[in-house]
Amino acid sequence: MSEELQTGLIRISDDVVATIAGLAALETPGIAAMSGGISEGLAKRLSGKNAQRGVSVEVGQVEAAIDLRVIVSYGSKIQEVCRDLQENVREAVENMTGLSVVEVNVKVEGVAFRDEETPAPVEDPLHRVK
């Protein structure tokens, strides 16, 4: 987002929008975790951007589009959880940034069972020997 005022310019980075979306997603009932691939997991560990795991955003001047990859809790109604997720993320991003969220796309990549609190960590292919 970029807004020019009499006193200067305001810009909101993609990383800020992704962090807001990721935190709002994790607060949604029925969402067990965010999902990320092996390369994303390694990149996020190296860069320290774990709050943005499973989140991709496109931010324009006044609009944003958000893609989420999630793991839902077993027994949840996936359609309802995803609708709630879309609404929670849209509301959080719009309220905090003033951007208009044009779409929130959700891809369910897994199911977490009750005895699993979080999915198994992604193994680092560079460090196989302990």
N, C-alpha and C positions, 0 to 999 in steps of 0.2 A: 504494500500500500504506500502511496506517496501522496501527500496532501500539502499544498502550498498555502501557508497562512501569511498574514501581514508580518509576522515575526520570524518566519522561516519555513523550512520544509520538514515534514514528518514522514518517516519511512518505517515500515514494519517488515522485518526480514522474513523469508520463507521459514527459517529455523524457529522463529518465535511462533508463527502460526502452527507449525508442525508440533511444537511442544504443547501448546494449548489444546490442540486436537487430540494428541496422545493421552494427555492427562484426563481430559473429559471422557475419552473412550474407556479408560481404565476404571472410571467412577461409575460406569453404566452396569447395572445389575445383569448378570448373565455373561459378561465378558470376563473370561479367565485371564487372558493375557493378550498382548500384541504379538504378531508373528513377524519373523524376518528370516530371510534366506541366509545361507552360509556366508556369502560375500558381504551381505548387509550386516550380519552379526559381527564379523571380523572388523569391518570398517567402523561400526558404531563403538566397539570396544576400544579401538585405537583412538577414536576421536572423542570419546566420552559423551556421546549423544544418545544415551539409552532411553531418554524420555521420548525420543522421536522414532523409536523402533516400530516398524510396521506402518509408518505414516509417510505418504508422499503428498506434497502440495504444489499447486501452481498459484502464485499470487500476482494479480495485476494491479492496476491503479485503484480500482474500487471493488474488485471481485476476487473470490478465491474458489478453487476447486480442490477437493480433498479426496484422497484414496486411502482406505484403511485395510490392513490385513490383520484379522483377528482369530483368536481361539476362543470358542464359546464353552461354557460349562455344560457338562452332560446333563440331560434332562430339561434343559431350557428350550423354550419354543423359539427356534432360530429366527423365524420371520419377525416375531415380536421384539426379540432382543435387538435385531438389526435395525428395525424401525426406531426403537428407542435410542439406539446408538447414533443413528443419523440425526435425530432431533437434538440430542444432548450436545453433540459436536457442533452442529450448526449454531445452536444457541450460544454456546461458550465462545466460539470464534467471533460471531457477530457482536455479542455484547462487549467483549474485551478489545476488539480491534476496530469496530465500525465498518469492517468489510462486509459486503454482501456475499454469502456463500451460495454459489450457483448449483453445486452438486456435492454430495458426500457419497462416494462409492464404497461399498463394503464387500470384501472377499473373505469368506469364512474358510480358513485353511486348516482347521483342526478342532477337535473336541477334547476338553480336559475332563478326566474322570474325577470323581469325588476324592479318591485317595491321593490324587496328584494336585498339589497346590499350584505348581507352575510346570510348564513343559520342561523336559530335559534340556540343559544348556547345549548350545551348538559347539561341537568340538572344534578346536583351533587346529586346522590342518598343518600349520607350521610347527606346532609343538606336540608331536605325537608321543614322545618319550618323556616319562616323568621320573 
